[in-house]
Amino acid sequence: MDEKDIAALQNAEIDYEDIIDRFEGNKSLYLKLAELFLDDPHMPNVRRAFAAGDLATAEAEAHALKGVAGNLSLINVHKLAKSMNDALRDGNEAAAAKLLPELDEAYVKAVEALRDVLGK
């Protein structure tokens, strides 16, 4: 990853320093996992579950997305997925629904940055 890639990650609220720490400097491993994330089903599943009114599935998918995002240092996606998961766990559908567009935007921004860095 060069300076341009690092800037793209940081602009998408992906913590490069955390990546280096978490992956012990193994950038190629991070990039392999980031590439897998491009096909990760959790955010599309959150969207579908909300659209269907299936809040239990939305909660489970938000929880899974939170974990994946945390492992990949997707700071904003992780934070918003955690907030959504917490709201759904607490039965606060209105709060979770309010978070959905913000989470979706953060997710798209992170995916676009990863695609850019990966040349996809």
Secondary structure, DSSP 8 states (H G I E B T S, - for coil): --HHHHHHHHHTTB-HHHHHHHTTT-HHHHHHHHHHHTT--HHHHHHHHHHHT-HHHHHHHHHHHHHHHHHTTBHHHHHHHHHHHHHHHTT-HHHHHHHHHHHHHHHHHHHHHHHHHHT-
